Structure formats: C-alpha cells, structure tokens
Amino acid sequence: MAVTYNWNCKTLQVYTNYTDFNSPGITKSNVVYEISWELTGTDENDISATIVRNTKLPIHDLTNFIEQTELTNDIVKNWLFKIIGPDQKTNYENEVLNIINEQINPTKQTIILES
C-alpha cells in the first residue's frame, strides 16, 4: 500500500518577548518555543488518518534566530525532523499507517447488547 504523508508544522506557540541564555542575552519578539504539528497519511484509495502532537524547541541560544515573517512550513518541519530524528519520524509515520490499516481491516469493534 502506498501512503503519502503530509507534515503540517504551521501552528506555533511563541513567547511574545524572550531573552536567551547568552551573555549578554539576546532578546527577540515572537520566539517559537513549541510546534503543534499534524501528520496526515493518505493511501491510494483516499483513506486517511491524522495524528497531532506537540514538540518543544530548544531556545537557549537565539544567535541564528529566524523572524516569524520568514518562517515556512518547510523550515519548521526541518527543525522538527532534527529534534525527533529519523527513527521517531518513521515511528510516527508507522503509527498513521497502522490507523489506516485498522480502518481498512478492523481488528476490533464496538457492540451494543440488546438487553
């Protein structure tokens, strides 16, 4: 089964003002400290599943700070992949795949007794 994965990393939590741990500290506005991301997988029959997670960012050093107006989904997605690593990325994609497989071939169901 071919599954296409879409990583949406567009929802960000920011500190309106933040000073890092450098000496002297660097202060910036709208510093992203957490990504609220969604991973959606869709198979060739348009069966899809989505998981939603949050990942904190290391913000102890703002030397290479990127302004909010310059951020894109691809930039933030690269941050996420660097933090979670390739093994965890694969684990998340497998989690979505398992949810899709469960929709196609359910291994459990809910029943309601008549009395």
C-alpha positions as MATLAB code, in Angstrom:
seq = 'MAVTYNWNCKTLQVYTNYTDFNSPGITKSNVVYEISWELTGTDENDISATIVRNTKLPIHDLTNFIEQTELTNDIVKNWLFKIIGPDQKTNYENEVLNIINEQINPTKQTIILES';
ca = [
       0.000    0.000    0.000;
       1.352    3.394   -0.991;
       0.762    6.110    1.582;
       1.518    9.792    1.077;
       2.464   11.667    4.250;
       1.871   15.362    4.851;
       3.611   17.038    7.778;
       1.818   20.261    8.769;
       4.051   22.308   11.058;
       2.286   25.649   10.724;
       0.867   26.028   14.237;
       3.418   27.554   16.573;
       3.450   28.689   20.176;
       5.596   31.775   20.704;
       6.867   33.904   23.530;
       5.978   37.499   22.752;
       9.381   38.528   24.165;
      12.202   36.221   25.163;
      15.824   36.613   26.266;
      18.176   33.674   25.702;
      20.963   32.393   27.950;
      23.845   34.104   26.139;
      25.928   36.740   27.881;
      24.775   39.350   27.223;
      21.367   37.883   26.475;
      19.774   38.260   23.062;
      16.152   39.441   23.271;
      13.711   38.799   20.438;
       9.973   39.017   19.848;
       7.731   36.138   18.759;
      10.192   33.393   19.667;
       8.847   29.974   18.738;
       9.144   27.566   21.653;
       6.755   24.785   20.591;
       5.420   23.273   17.365;
       1.885   21.865   17.290;
       2.114   19.589   14.286;
      -0.154   17.246   12.376;
       0.878   14.227   10.355;
      -1.686   13.002    7.829;
      -1.271    9.875    5.770;
      -3.468    9.138    2.748;
      -3.469    5.906    0.772;
      -4.245    5.408   -2.917;
      -7.964    4.954   -2.080;
      -8.130    8.282   -0.205;
      -8.337    6.602    3.185;
      -6.554    8.867    5.609;
      -5.543    9.196    9.231;
      -4.066   12.062   11.213;
      -2.127   12.321   14.444;
      -1.489   15.586   16.302;
       1.457   16.153   18.600;
       3.435   18.981   20.233;
       7.209   19.265   20.253;
       9.210   21.760   22.305;
      12.111   23.606   20.697;
      15.474   24.357   22.291;
      15.576   28.151   22.584;
      18.576   28.671   24.857;
      20.523   30.409   22.043;
      18.917   32.930   19.665;
      22.097   33.633   17.671;
      20.578   32.123   14.488;
      17.057   33.413   15.129;
      14.677   33.469   12.156;
      11.983   36.145   12.181;
       8.389   34.940   12.246;
       7.689   36.624    8.891;
      10.368   34.452    7.264;
       9.244   31.110    8.702;
       7.703   28.493    6.423;
       6.271   25.041    6.952;
       9.445   23.578    5.416;
      11.757   25.457    7.799;
       9.765   24.412   10.859;
       9.404   20.852    9.542;
      13.208   20.641    9.269;
      13.501   21.829   12.882;
      11.049   19.115   13.923;
      12.843   16.355   11.995;
      16.166   17.386   13.536;
      14.688   17.201   17.050;
      12.774   13.928   16.687;
      15.344   12.175   14.478;
      14.761    9.741   11.613;
      13.735    6.775   13.787;
      10.969    8.689   15.574;
       9.834   10.204   12.251;
       9.423    6.667   10.909;
       7.609    5.629   14.112;
       5.084    8.442   13.690;
       4.526    7.521   10.031;
       4.037    3.872   11.048;
       1.513    4.972   13.673;
      -0.519    6.716   10.955;
      -0.164    3.695    8.666;
      -1.466    1.427   11.433;
      -4.527    3.654   11.885;
      -5.204    3.492    8.128;
      -4.796   -0.309    8.167;
      -7.203   -0.530   11.090;
      -9.794    1.387    9.063;
      -9.359   -0.990    6.110;
      -9.226   -4.242    8.122;
     -10.632   -3.595   11.606;
      -9.311   -5.819   14.368;
     -11.764   -4.532   16.951;
     -15.299   -3.250   17.058;
     -17.922   -1.901   19.417;
     -21.025   -3.955   20.095;
     -24.170   -2.980   21.996;
     -26.124   -5.597   23.872;
     -29.851   -5.659   23.330;
     -30.642   -6.379   26.969;
];
